[in-house]
């Protein structure tokens, strides 16, 4: 199978449920590392002008609001976020599914706050529906290391490509000497120094 790289011109990003309450339930990666990676993805999407779909689940309950930084980085996308009410698989929400289709992109970058619940089901649904999916494994986590490992293996067996934040940003940049690449390398350097 030939591989065509993901780039600004052919990919869209889906950020699923990066909510304060839910993030606190993740133990397989530190809160700060997960938050930093999710925000780096949002910054990358902004720099490259990637279509982005944000979604949340039950913001008024224990899950809490989306990270406020997402509103600062992606104000239009934040305002247009899909608020699901209890639907586990975001792709089962007609508004989210419509927003994904509206991006017009077949290559999707997915990061969800919990790999074992928020990410696994939409990622597998998207592959089934004919999308090429990369899941950014370190922009989410799970309540246990075992749960995370099982979810990642299940996604990989289901045709999802697993990646990391730095790996994905490097792929999307393609070159550090373009104006966008220069901004992205600064993002990576800043993260490595923090």
N, C-alpha and C positions, 0 to 999 in steps of 0.2 A: 504494500500500500504506500503510495507516495504521500509525502507530508508537505503541505503548503503552510508556511509559517503564519502565525497570527500577527496581524499588524493593525495600525490605526485605520486603515482603509477597509478592513474586512471583518473586524471583530466588534462585539459589544460586551458590556460588563453587567453582571447581575450580582448585586450585593443584598444578601438575604438576612434580615433579622439581627443586625448588629446593634442590639438593644442592651442598655445598661444592666437590667435585671438578668436577662438570659446569659450575658457574657460572664456574670458572676458564677454561673453553674459549671463553667468549663474549668477542668482541672488538668487536662493533658498538655496544656501550654499556659504560660503565664498571661494574666489579664493584660499587662502592659505590652507584651510582645504581640499578642493577638490584635490589640487595639492599634498599635503602631502599623502592623501589616495591613489591616483593613483600611486605615487612613492613607497609607502609601498607595494602595490600589485606587482609591478615590482621587488622589492627587494625580496619579498617572493618567487616569481617564480624563481628568480636566485638562492636563497638559496636551494630550493627544486628541482631545475632542471626540472621544469614544462615546457612542450612545450608552447610557447607563440607566438601568431600572433598579430602583430601590424598593424594598418591601419590608413591612414590619408585621408582627402578629400580636394583637391584643395589647397595644401600647398602654392602655389604661389599667392593666392588671400587673401581676408580678414581673412580667417580661420588661416593663418599663419603656421609656422613649428610646428612639434611635440615638446614637451618639450625636451630640450637638455639633461636633466638628464636621459631620457630614453635611449639615445645613450650610456651614461656612464655605466648605470646599465646593459643593454641588447644590447651590440654592434652588435652581429650577427643578432639578431631579428630586430634591428633598420635598419640595412643595407638591410634586406630582407622585410621590411615593404611593405604592399600593398598600393600603391598610387591610390586611386579612383579619378575619375574626375566627380564629381557631382552626383554619384549614392548614393541616400539617404540610402537605406537598403544595408548594407555592404554584406549581403548574396546574393544580386542580382549581385554582382561583381564576375565574374567567377574565378578570381585569388584569391580573399579572400575565396570564398566557397571551392576552391581546397586546399588552405592552411589549412583551418579548418579540412577538411577530412583527410589531410595528417598527422595531429597530431595523428590519430588513437584512439582518446579518445572520449567517449560518454558523459562524464561529463564535462561541460564547465562552466567556471567562466567568466562572461562578465561584463566589466565596460566600459561605454561610456561617453564621456564628457557631452552630453546632454541626460538625460533620456527620454525626450519627443520627440526626433528626432533620435539621433545617436544610442540609445540603444533599444528602444521599438521594432522597426521593425525587426532587426536581432534576438533579443531574441525570439520573437514570431515565426519567421521563423524556428529557430533552434528547438524549442519545436515541431513544426509541423513536422519537419524532423526526429523526434525520439531522439533528444538529451535531456539530463537532464541539465537544465540551472539554475545557480544561478547568479543573477544580484547583484552586489555590489552597492547598491543605493547611498552610500555616497562617491563614487569615481567619481561621476558625479552630475549633478543637472539640473535645467531648468531655463528659463528666469523668471518664476514666481513660487511661491509656489503652486498655483493651478495647473499649467501645470505639475509640478513634481508629485503632488498627483494623478492626473488623469492618468499619464503615469505609475506610479507604480501600481495603481489599475488595469489598463488594462493588464499589464504584469502578475500580480498575477492571475487574472481571466483566463488568457491564459495558465496557467500551469507553470509559472516561479516561482522559489523560490527566495524571496528577502532576502538579507543579508546585513551586514555592514562589513567594512574593518576589525575591530577587531574580529568580530564573525567568519569571513571566515578564517583569519589567525590562530585563535585558533583551528578551525576544521581541517585545513590542518596540523597543528603541531601535534595534537594528544597527544603529551607529550612534556613538557618543558625540560626534562632531556636528550633527545637525542642531539647530536651535532647540528643538524638543529634546533631543538626546542629551544635550548639555544640561537641561533642567532635570532630566531624569537621573543622570549620574550624580548630580548634587543631592537629589532626594536619597539615593542609595548611600552616598558617603555620610550624609547627616544621620541616617538610621544606624549605620555601622559604628558611628562615633558616640551614639547615645547609650 
